[in-house]
Amino acid sequence: MRILIALLTAALALAPALAGDKAKRAPPLRLEKSEHVLKWINDYRRAPEPDRLPEVVHAMGDLGLFRDLDTAGVYIGFTGGVLGANPDRAELLVSRMFPMPPEDQVVLIRAIAYSGLPDWKELLQKFVERMPARQVLIRKYLYGDGKTLAELPVDDGGHVIDALWGYYYATGYREPIQRIVGALAMSNDRNDVEKLTIGSMAKWTLATNASREKELLDILSEEMNTQPADVRKPLREVIEAAETFETGKIRKDAVAAIEELKTKGSQKSRDYAWWGQAGQTVFALGCVGAAAGGVVAAGIPCVVGGAISSAALKYLAPEP
């Protein structure tokens, strides 16, 4: 009997080690295209595998998804979200991302700052020596005015909403969705083109993703009870579009509103070249949000990655 107990005790003691060894031997992920990365991101919160994050970050870098920071928001937010949701593993996960090209380290620095970890500065400090080419940026975040995701206003640009979507994909937390919902107030703006486009794209991505995810739709329905009047009206339209799968109307209405402001508004808003440059990031998030949400049927002819902004802008921009 004592021998049997000893054997069982030994087996139980070895179980965690064997499980860890099995995880180490897990086959590599198939991440040959940006679409593969986005699908993994979209599926992540349903079956989290935080230990895979370094592998995915390396794949993102290899695919060039970090080259344009304006379109990398969803990847930065996702990486930060995984770190923030796994505080006990965050240091190990970051350490396994090295070696990392200096140009990609910008994304890592921002992801650590965006993680929401209470000790994110201490975590960043531990990797200072591994990123000698990024000392200026590191000092900005440690001692200067580098902002966390929570500190960035949603009207700062489309990259903020992109990052909030990425954080949501990583965690399923309500807070990033609440902030995107708050941006809906700008969908009523008729004085500022960029605010209108940010609000419109928040509206479109919420509707398209909620039409395919009941948990998100439930969050939006609950937010109807707490949001101010200038948010409740567009939010009601988002919920209706999601429930009826009529998200195309939101896009058409957004294009019409932007066209009206472009033609009747200030000289700045009439300047299509300016509007195109300012709005590319915002329209990019429409492609990223829809693709990461699995909205292949949305009919967005965008190439997720390097050419995303120009492709999305070409599709959404009003006819000259």
MOQUI-V626374 format. One record per pair of residues at least 12 apart in sequence whose ideal C-beta (glycine too) atoms are under 8 Angstrom apart, sorted by the first residue. I is the first residue (numbers start at 1). GAP is how many residues later the second one is. If there is no record, write none. Layout:
# MOQUI-V626374
[[I GAP] [I GAP]]
This chain:
# MOQUI-V626374
[[23 28] [28 27] [29 23] [29 26] [29 27] [29 30] [31 24] [31 25] [31 28] [31 32] [33 30] [34 29] [34 31] [34 270] [34 271] [35 256] [35 269] [36 23] [37 19] [37 22] [37 23] [37 26] [37 28] [37 38] [38 250] [38 253] [38 254] [38 266] [39 255] [40 16] [41 15] [41 33] [41 34] [41 37] [41 125] [41 128] [41 129] [41 251] [42 127] [42 250] [42 251] [42 252] [44 34] [44 38] [44 125] [44 126] [45 123] [45 124] [45 125] [45 126] [45 127] [48 34] [48 37] [50 32] [50 35] [50 36] [50 39] [50 43] [51 38] [51 42] [53 26] [53 29] [53 30] [53 40] [53 44] [54 39] [54 42] [54 43] [57 22] [57 40] [57 43] [57 51] [58 39] [58 42] [60 15] [60 47] [61 39] [61 40] [61 43] [61 46] [63 242] [64 241] [64 242] [65 240] [66 37] [66 38] [66 40] [66 41] [67 36] [67 239] [68 238] [68 241] [69 37] [69 38] [69 90] [70 87] [70 88] [70 89] [70 210] [70 211] [70 214] [70 239] [71 88] [71 91] [71 210] [71 213] [71 217] [71 234] [71 235] [71 237] [71 238] [72 35] [72 87] [72 90] [73 85] [73 86] [73 87] [73 88] [73 89] [73 90] [73 92] [73 93] [73 212] [73 215] [74 88] [74 89] [74 91] [74 92] [74 95] [74 211] [74 214] [74 215] [74 218] [75 32] [75 91] [76 31] [76 34] [76 35] [76 38] [76 87] [76 90] [77 34] [77 37] [77 72] [77 85] [77 86] [77 87] [77 88] [77 89] [77 90] [77 91] [77 92] [77 93] [77 99] [78 88] [78 89] [78 91] [78 92] [79 28] [79 29] [79 32] [79 87] [79 91] [80 30] [80 31] [80 32] [80 33] [80 34] [80 35] [80 36] [80 69] [80 83] [80 86] [80 87] [80 90] [81 33] [81 34] [81 35] [81 85] [81 86] [81 87] [81 88] [81 89] [81 90] [81 92] [82 88] [82 89] [83 28] [83 29] [83 32] [83 34] [83 40] [84 30] [84 31] [84 32] [84 33] [84 83] [84 86] [84 87] [85 85] [85 86] [87 30] [90 25] [90 27] [90 33] [91 32] [91 35] [94 14] [94 18] [94 29] [94 33] [95 32] [98 29] [98 32] [102 29] [102 31] [102 32] [105 26] [105 28] [105 29] [106 28] [106 31] [108 19] [108 23] [109 15] [109 22] [109 25] [109 28] [109 29] [109 32] [112 12] [113 28] [113 33] [113 34] [113 35] [113 36] [114 34] [114 35] [114 49] [114 53] [116 32] [116 33] [116 34] [116 51] [120 28] [121 20] [121 21] [124 14] [124 17] [124 18] [125 17] [149 14] [149 15] [149 18] [154 25] [154 26] [154 28] [154 29] [154 32] [154 44] [154 48] [155 28] [155 31] [155 39] [155 40] [155 43] [157 37] [157 41] [157 124] [157 125] [158 39] [158 40] [158 43] [158 123] [158 124] [158 125] [158 126] [158 127] [159 122] [159 126] [161 19] [161 22] [161 37] [161 40] [161 41] [161 44] [161 121] [161 124] [161 128] [162 119] [162 122] [162 123] [162 126] [162 127] [164 12] [164 13] [164 15] [164 16] [165 15] [165 40] [165 120] [165 123] [165 124] [165 127] [166 126] [169 123] [172 43] [174 45] [177 29] [177 39] [177 42] [177 43] [177 46] [178 45] [180 22] [180 25] [180 26] [181 21] [181 25] [181 39] [181 42] [181 46] [181 50] [181 54] [182 45] [182 49] [183 15] [183 16] [183 19] [184 15] [184 18] [184 19] [184 22] [184 47] [184 50] [184 51] [184 54] [185 14] [185 43] [185 45] [185 46] [185 49] [186 12] [186 13] [186 14] [186 16] [187 12] [187 13] [187 15] [187 16] [187 47] [187 67] [187 70] [188 42] [188 45] [188 46] [190 67] [190 70] [190 71] [190 75] [191 70] [191 74] [192 77] [193 65] [193 68] [193 69] [193 72] [193 75] [193 76] [193 82] [193 85] [193 86] [194 84] [194 85] [194 88] [196 61] [196 62] [196 65] [197 57] [197 61] [197 81] [197 82] [197 85] [197 86] [198 84] [199 35] [200 50] [200 54] [200 57] [200 58] [200 82] [201 53] [201 81] [201 82] [201 84] [201 85] [201 88] [203 31] [203 34] [203 35] [203 47] [203 51] [204 43] [204 46] [204 47] [204 50] [204 82] [204 85] [204 86] [205 80] [205 81] [205 84] [205 85] [205 88] [206 14] [206 32] [206 36] [207 30] [207 31] [207 34] [207 35] [207 40] [207 43] [208 34] [208 39] [208 81] [208 82] [208 85] [208 87] [208 90] [209 80] [209 81] [209 84] [209 86] [210 28] [210 29] [210 32] [211 30] [211 31] [211 32] [211 34] [211 36] [211 84] [212 81] [212 82] [212 83] [213 80] [217 22] [217 25] [217 26] [220 15] [220 18] [220 19] [220 22] [221 18] [223 12] [224 12] [224 15] [237 13] [238 12] [247 51] [251 65] [254 62] [255 61] [255 62] [255 63] [256 62] [258 17] [258 21] [258 60] [259 59] [262 13] [262 56] [272 45] [272 48] [276 37] [276 41] [279 34] [279 38] [280 29] [280 30] [280 32] [280 33] [281 28] [283 26] [283 29] [283 30] [283 33] [283 34] [284 18] [284 24] [284 25] [284 28] [286 14] [286 26] [286 30] [287 13] [287 15] [287 17] [287 21] [287 24] [287 25] [288 16] [288 20] [291 13] [300 12] [300 15] [301 14] [302 13]]
